[in-house]
Amino acid sequence: MTWKKVVQRTQVQGDPISDVVGLLDVIELNLGIGTGEESLGTQLSAIVADIERAGGSTSETNVESMRRIIEQLRKVEELLLS
């Protein structure tokens, strides 16, 4: 019996949020800046999901999380520019 692998190309619609999350994870991994917590991408995904579930509004917890993520992204930017 012979097996043949069939590959079919399909066009995939990009998702901007997933693209950003993936990019953040790759940057963290390559720079070795993981904090031992959830990755920035995972944190951002959770916040976006909460906002979508709430119909566009957000909680103070999400606001604080976003501030923390923004600060970490500033550090990433400094590393990339140095």
PyMOL commands that set and color helices and strands:
alter all, ss='L'
color gray80, all
select helices_A, chain A and resi 16-31+40-53+60-81
alter helices_A, ss='H'
color red, helices_A
deselect
rebuild
show_as cartoon
